[in-house]
Amino acid sequence: MPKSYEAFRSWILSRVIDGCTIEAKGDDEIVLSTDAAEAKVTFYKVDDTQPRIVEFLIQRAHRENSEPIFHLHFELTDLPRAHELFEEMLEVLLEQGSRKTETVLLCCTTGLTTMMFAEKLSVTATSLSLGYTFVAKPLEEALEEHGTYAAVMLAPQVGYLRKKVAESFPATPVFEIPAKIYGAYDAAGTIRLLLDALDATTPDAPDLRIVRKVLSDKRVLVIFVNLHTNRTTIRYRLYEDNEVKASGRVAKRHVDFRDVSDLLVSLRSSGIDAGAVDSVGIVVPGVVDGLVATFPPDSDTTYDFAEILEQYPDARVFVENDANAAAVGCYASQKLYENVSLYQQQAGHETGAAGTVIDGRLVKGHRGFAGEVGIVQSLWPIDIDTDDLRWSPEAALKTASAHVVAASCIAAPDAFYLSCDLVPDMDALKREVAEHLPEKFVPDLIKLDDLREAIFTGMLALCLQRLEAETMLVEAPEG
């Protein structure tokens, strides 16, 4: 294994990359720097008999303590695979320097008092090599124009209208500038708030109690592969007694389910052994049939997670589609409804996906295909170009209402949960649905604010239920 380490390290140091410096920081770290970002390649030695763990980490320049743009760790056993992952990391690093300038809107009552502040913010952003310019407009004018912005910042005087503004800019971060920062024209403080809002990922919410749990003394590792419009994050949580004992994330550009195996190896080196937990639950996009995932759903591209069992023969591995896991999470976190459906669609995605729980059982259908509603979306007469469809509140509303109507006609859920940034108003959705369904058959419509929490909760519940089912089979008396 030392030969693999030396070969990979030497290969990186031998690279010549325009606009990027490469420097070794001792034997176990290499730093790649551009004007816009910095990447660290770190080698961790477990022991003399084990291969080294490699970590890739990219952070933007001038951004201390920010979430990484790219974060991945894997076991150095396959040099071609290591080269492939390095090239992906390098693509993300070099892209940071060519980011287009984006506009941030600053709103006040008249716009006059914010103009000088907007100019100061633009100068500060340029000095920090950030690709943002700032414009100031009166709030009412901005609401009428419905422009496209990277973010909308509200002066304290109009902060109370944040909800209204967020509904008008559903795919855009909207936040209020605190009075002490705005009053001091603190450009650096304002930009820190902006970057935090743009960067991120909702922090892990407190763990929801599993109301309908079947076992409470198990150790379950849940891994969630989340596909965004421009990146993929892989998050994990280790549950013990239904409480989160450990959690973390990796971030990369492309979807590759092999990264789940890499993550499991790196977790083993940190004390979380997939072979020692009661169950590993893996949540992915696409169609899931047993341990085989097909992504995109209308393709022949498959990945068999049974490969994980070659590394961990004693592991109990369960795989589920993300919308199905979220539907189970919505069901398991309340006692009011026995039949629930969920529809999710991220802003920037053409289509969404659905999941349904009827009488406490997840509806999987033929080969796990239930819920892949995006494939029939082309049948719906929405007169909007494909590119605009991804960001259109009008299209999202019609799409969501079509799913509610279809689910009501086929499965008749008591409640329909919706996770769609472009449809913030449940009353508008109800009106749209009521045009097609008799009022008494319209299900309760509930906006799901934390899709990620529902997914983790649902996958934990599914793992516990499946472990319980296996226990019952083993303990069943003969005859």
C-alpha positions in Angstrom: 0.0 0.0 0.0 2.8 2.5 0.6 3.6 2.2 -3.2 0.0 3.3 -4.0 0.4 6.3 -1.6 3.7 7.3 -3.1 2.5 6.9 -6.7 -0.6 9.0 -6.1 1.2 11.6 -4.2 3.9 11.9 -6.9 1.3 12.0 -9.6 -0.4 15.0 -8.0 2.8 16.8 -7.4 3.9 16.3 -11.0 0.8 18.0 -12.4 1.1 21.3 -14.2 -2.2 23.2 -14.0 -2.7 26.7 -15.4 -3.7 29.2 -12.7 -3.1 26.8 -9.9 -0.1 26.3 -7.6 0.6 22.9 -6.1 2.7 22.6 -2.9 3.5 19.8 -0.6 3.0 20.6 3.1 5.0 17.8 4.6 4.6 14.1 3.6 0.8 13.9 4.3 -0.7 17.1 2.8 -0.8 18.8 -0.6 -2.3 22.2 -1.2 -3.6 23.4 -4.5 -4.3 27.1 -4.7 -6.1 29.4 -7.1 -7.1 33.1 -6.6 -10.6 32.0 -5.8 -10.2 28.8 -3.7 -7.9 26.3 -2.1 -8.0 22.5 -2.1 -6.2 20.3 0.4 -5.3 16.7 -0.3 -4.6 15.0 3.0 -3.4 11.5 3.6 -4.3 9.7 6.9 -2.4 6.6 7.9 -4.5 4.2 9.9 -1.7 1.6 10.6 1.1 -0.2 8.8 -1.2 -2.9 7.5 -4.0 -0.7 6.2 -4.1 1.5 3.1 -4.2 5.2 3.7 -7.3 7.3 3.8 -7.3 10.3 1.4 -9.4 13.4 2.0 -10.2 16.1 -0.6 -11.4 19.5 0.8 -12.1 22.7 -1.2 -12.9 26.0 0.4 -13.2 29.4 -1.1 -10.5 31.9 -0.6 -11.2 34.6 2.1 -13.7 32.3 3.7 -12.7 31.0 7.1 -15.0 28.5 8.9 -17.3 28.1 5.8 -18.8 24.9 4.7 -16.6 23.2 2.1 -17.5 23.4 -1.6 -16.2 19.9 -2.1 -15.5 17.3 0.6 -14.7 13.6 0.1 -12.6 10.9 1.7 -11.9 7.4 0.4 -9.5 4.5 0.9 -6.5 4.5 -1.4 -6.7 1.0 -2.9 -7.5 1.7 -6.6 -5.2 4.2 -8.3 -7.4 4.7 -11.4 -10.4 5.4 -9.1 -8.3 7.9 -7.1 -7.2 9.7 -10.3 -10.9 9.9 -11.4 -11.9 11.4 -8.1 -9.0 13.9 -8.2 -10.0 15.1 -11.6 -13.6 15.7 -10.4 -12.2 17.6 -7.4 -9.9 19.6 -9.7 -12.8 20.5 -12.0 -14.7 22.1 -9.1 -11.6 23.9 -7.8 -10.8 25.5 -11.2 -14.4 26.4 -11.8 -14.4 28.7 -8.8 -12.2 31.3 -10.5 -14.5 31.6 -13.5 -17.8 32.1 -11.6 -20.0 34.6 -13.3 -20.9 37.8 -11.5 -24.3 37.5 -9.8 -26.6 40.3 -8.6 -27.8 40.7 -5.1 -30.9 42.9 -4.4 -30.9 45.3 -1.4 -34.4 46.5 -0.5 -35.6 49.4 1.6 -38.7 51.6 1.7 -37.5 54.1 -0.9 -34.2 52.7 -2.1 -32.4 56.0 -1.6 -30.9 55.2 1.7 -29.5 51.9 0.4 -27.8 53.1 -2.7 -24.5 54.1 -1.1 -24.6 50.9 1.0 -25.0 48.8 -2.2 -22.0 50.6 -3.7 -19.9 49.9 -0.6 -21.0 46.3 -0.7 -20.0 45.9 -4.4 -16.5 47.4 -3.7 -16.0 45.1 -0.7 -17.1 42.0 -2.7 -14.7 42.9 -5.5 -11.8 43.4 -3.1 -12.5 39.8 -1.7 -12.7 38.4 -5.3 -16.3 37.5 -4.8 -18.5 37.4 -7.9 -21.4 39.6 -6.6 -22.6 43.0 -7.4 -25.3 44.8 -5.3 -28.3 46.9 -6.5 -30.7 48.9 -4.3 -34.4 49.2 -5.1 -37.6 50.2 -3.3 -39.3 47.1 -2.1 -42.6 47.6 -4.0 -40.7 48.2 -7.2 -38.7 45.0 -6.7 -41.9 43.0 -6.0 -43.5 44.2 -9.2 -40.4 43.4 -11.4 -39.8 39.9 -10.2 -36.2 40.0 -11.2 -33.6 37.2 -11.0 -31.2 37.6 -8.1 -28.7 35.5 -6.2 -30.2 36.7 -3.0 -32.6 39.4 -1.6 -31.5 41.3 1.5 -34.0 43.4 3.4 -33.3 46.5 5.4 -34.6 46.4 9.0 -37.5 48.8 8.1 -39.0 46.2 5.8 -37.9 43.1 7.5 -41.4 42.3 8.7 -42.4 41.7 5.0 -39.9 38.8 4.7 -42.6 36.2 4.2 -44.2 38.2 1.4 -40.9 38.7 -0.3 -40.0 35.1 0.0 -43.3 34.1 -1.7 -42.4 36.5 -4.6 -38.9 35.1 -4.9 -39.5 31.4 -4.0 -36.1 30.0 -5.3 -34.0 32.8 -3.8 -32.5 33.2 -0.3 -34.3 36.1 1.4 -33.0 37.5 4.7 -33.1 40.6 6.9 -30.0 42.6 7.7 -29.8 43.1 11.5 -30.2 46.7 12.5 -26.8 47.0 14.2 -25.1 45.8 10.9 -27.3 47.9 8.6 -27.1 51.0 10.8 -23.3 50.9 10.8 -23.1 50.2 7.0 -21.0 47.2 8.0 -20.2 45.8 4.5 -18.0 42.9 5.7 -20.7 41.8 8.2 -23.4 42.0 5.6 -21.4 39.9 3.1 -20.7 37.3 5.8 -24.5 37.0 6.2 -24.9 36.8 2.5 -22.4 34.0 2.0 -23.8 32.0 4.9 -27.3 32.2 3.3 -26.0 31.3 -0.2 -23.7 28.4 1.0 -25.9 26.4 2.5 -27.3 23.6 3.7 -29.8 23.6 6.4 -28.1 22.5 9.6 -29.2 19.2 11.0 -32.5 19.8 12.8 -33.1 18.1 16.2 -33.9 14.5 15.7 -37.6 13.8 15.5 -38.9 11.0 17.8 -40.1 8.0 15.9 -43.7 7.8 17.1 -44.4 4.4 15.5 -41.0 2.8 16.2 -40.8 -1.0 16.4 -37.4 -1.3 18.0 -35.5 1.2 20.2 -32.2 -0.5 21.1 -30.6 -0.7 17.7 -27.6 1.0 16.1 -28.6 2.2 12.6 -26.4 4.0 10.1 -28.4 6.1 7.6 -26.7 7.5 4.5 -28.5 10.0 2.3 -27.3 10.8 -1.2 -28.9 14.2 -2.1 -28.8 15.4 -5.7 -28.9 19.2 -6.1 -28.9 21.2 -9.3 -25.2 21.7 -9.3 -23.7 19.3 -6.7 -24.2 16.2 -4.7 -24.0 15.9 -1.0 -23.8 12.6 1.0 -24.9 12.9 4.6 -24.8 10.3 7.3 -26.2 9.8 10.8 -25.5 7.0 13.3 -28.5 6.4 15.4 -28.4 4.6 18.8 -31.7 4.2 20.7 -33.3 6.6 18.2 -30.8 9.3 19.0 -28.1 10.7 16.7 -24.7 9.8 18.0 -22.6 10.9 15.1 -23.2 12.8 11.8 -21.3 14.3 8.9 -21.3 15.0 5.2 -19.3 14.9 2.0 -19.9 17.2 -1.0 -19.0 16.6 -4.6 -20.0 17.6 -8.1 -21.3 14.4 -9.8 -23.6 11.5 -8.6 -21.6 8.3 -8.2 -23.1 5.7 -5.9 -19.6 4.1 -5.5 -19.0 7.1 -3.2 -21.2 5.3 -0.6 -18.7 2.5 -0.4 -15.8 5.0 -0.1 -17.7 6.7 2.8 -18.2 3.5 4.7 -14.5 2.7 4.5 -13.5 6.1 5.8 -16.1 5.9 8.6 -14.6 2.5 9.6 -11.3 4.3 10.2 -13.0 6.8 12.5 -14.7 4.1 14.6 -18.0 3.6 12.8 -17.9 0.1 11.3 -20.8 -0.8 9.0 -20.3 -4.5 9.9 -20.8 -3.7 13.6 -24.1 -1.8 13.4 -27.5 -3.5 13.2 -28.4 -2.0 9.9 -27.1 0.4 7.2 -29.9 2.3 5.4 -29.0 4.0 2.1 -31.3 6.6 0.6 -30.7 7.5 -3.1 -32.6 9.2 -6.0 -34.0 6.9 -8.7 -35.8 3.6 -8.8 -34.9 1.1 -6.1 -35.6 -2.6 -6.5 -34.1 -4.5 -3.6 -30.5 -3.4 -3.5 -30.3 -2.2 -7.1 -30.8 1.5 -7.9 -31.5 2.8 -11.4 -30.7 6.4 -12.0 -31.9 8.3 -13.9 -35.2 6.3 -13.6 -35.7 6.2 -17.4 -32.2 4.9 -18.1 -30.4 1.5 -18.0 -27.8 2.9 -15.6 -27.9 0.7 -12.4 -25.8 0.2 -9.3 -26.0 -2.9 -7.1 -25.4 -2.0 -3.4 -24.9 -5.7 -2.8 -21.3 -4.9 -3.5 -21.2 -3.4 0.0 -21.9 -6.9 1.4 -18.6 -8.1 -0.1 -16.8 -5.7 2.3 -19.2 -6.2 5.2 -20.7 -9.7 4.9 -22.5 -9.4 8.3 -24.1 -6.0 7.5 -27.9 -5.7 7.1 -28.1 -3.3 4.2 -31.4 -1.7 3.1 -31.8 0.8 0.2 -34.7 3.1 -0.5 -35.7 5.9 -2.8 -35.6 9.4 -1.3 -39.3 10.3 -1.8 -40.4 7.0 -0.4 -38.2 7.5 2.7 -39.6 11.0 3.1 -43.2 9.7 2.9 -42.4 7.1 5.6 -40.9 9.9 7.7 -44.1 12.0 7.4 -46.2 9.0 8.4 -43.9 7.9 11.3 -43.7 11.4 12.9 -47.4 11.8 13.6 -50.5 9.8 14.7 -53.3 11.7 13.0 -53.1 10.2 9.5 -52.9 6.5 8.5 -52.6 7.2 4.8 -50.2 9.9 3.5 -48.6 10.9 0.2 -45.6 13.1 -0.4 -44.5 15.0 -3.5 -41.0 16.6 -3.7 -39.5 18.8 -6.4 -36.4 20.9 -5.9 -36.1 24.3 -7.6 -34.0 23.9 -10.7 -35.3 20.3 -11.3 -37.7 19.6 -14.2 -39.5 16.9 -12.4 -40.2 15.6 -9.0 -41.0 12.3 -7.3 -43.7 11.0 -5.0 -44.0 8.5 -2.2 -47.2 7.0 -0.6 -47.9 5.1 2.7 -51.3 3.3 2.9 -52.4 1.7 6.1 -48.9 2.0 7.5 -47.3 0.2 4.5 -45.0 1.9 1.9 -46.4 1.5 -1.6 -43.5 0.1 -3.7 -45.3 -1.4 -6.7 -43.7 -3.4 -9.5 -39.9 -3.4 -9.1 -40.0 -0.3 -6.9 -41.3 1.9 -9.7 -44.2 3.5 -7.7 -43.8 7.2 -7.3 -41.7 7.9 -10.5 -44.3 10.5 -11.6 -41.8 12.6 -13.5 -41.9 10.3 -16.4 -45.6 11.2 -17.2 -45.1 14.9 -16.7 -44.6 15.3 -20.5 -48.3 14.4 -20.8 -49.4 17.4 -18.9 -50.2 20.5 -21.1 -47.9 23.1 -19.5 -47.0 25.7 -22.2 -43.6 26.6 -20.8 -40.1 26.1 -22.2 -38.1 23.3 -20.6 -35.5 25.7 -19.2 -38.1 28.0 -17.7 -40.0 25.0 -16.3 -37.3 24.4 -13.8 -37.9 27.7 -12.1 -41.5 28.5 -12.8 -43.9 28.8 -9.8 -46.8 28.5 -12.2 -45.6 25.2 -13.6 -44.7 23.9 -10.2 -48.2 24.7 -8.9 -49.8 22.9 -11.8 -47.5 19.9 -11.5 -48.0 19.6 -7.7 -51.8 19.9 -8.1 -51.8 17.2 -10.8 -50.0 14.8 -8.4 -52.4 15.6 -5.6 -55.4 14.8 -7.9 -53.8 11.7 -9.3 -52.8 10.4 -5.8 -56.3 11.2 -4.5 -58.0 9.2 -7.4 -55.7 6.2 -7.0 -54.7 6.0 -3.3 -56.9 8.6 -1.6 -54.5 9.6 1.1 -55.8 11.4 4.2 -53.0 14.0 3.9 -50.6 15.1 1.1 -47.2 16.5 2.1 -45.5 18.9 -0.3 -41.8 19.8 -0.4 -41.4 22.3 -3.2 -39.8 25.7 -2.8 -41.7 27.1 -5.8 -45.1 26.3 -4.2 -45.0 28.1 -0.8 -48.8 28.7 -0.6 -50.9 25.7 0.4 -54.1 27.8 -0.1 -53.3 28.4 -3.7 -52.6 24.7 -4.1 -55.9 23.8 -2.5 -57.8 26.1 -4.9 -56.1 24.5 -7.9 -56.9 21.0 -6.6 -60.5 21.9 -5.9 -61.0 22.7 -9.5 -60.7 19.0 -10.3 -61.8 17.2 -7.1 -65.0 17.4 -5.1 -64.2 19.4 -2.0 -64.9 16.5 0.5 -62.3 14.4 -1.3 -59.5 17.0 -1.2 -56.9 15.7 1.3 -55.3 17.8 3.9 -52.4 19.7 2.3 -49.3 20.2 4.4 -46.2 22.1 3.6 -43.1 20.0 4.6 -40.4 22.5 5.8 -37.6 20.0 6.4 -37.4 17.3 3.8 -34.0 16.1 5.0 -35.3 15.4 8.5 -38.3 13.4 7.0 -35.9 11.4 4.9 -33.6 10.5 7.8 -36.6 9.7 10.1 -38.3 7.6 7.4 -35.2 5.6 6.6 -34.6 4.9 10.3 -38.2 3.7 10.6 -37.8 1.5 7.5 -34.6 -0.1 8.8 -36.2 -0.8 12.2 -39.4 -2.3 10.6 -37.3 -4.5 8.3 -35.1 -5.7 11.2 -38.2 -6.5 13.2 -39.7 -8.4 10.2 -36.5 -10.5 9.9 -36.5 -11.2 13.6 -40.1 -12.4 13.4 -39.2 -14.7 10.5 -36.3 -16.2 12.4 -38.3 -16.7 15.5 -41.4 -18.1 13.8 -42.2 -21.7 15.1 -42.0 -24.5 12.6 -45.2 -25.9 11.2 
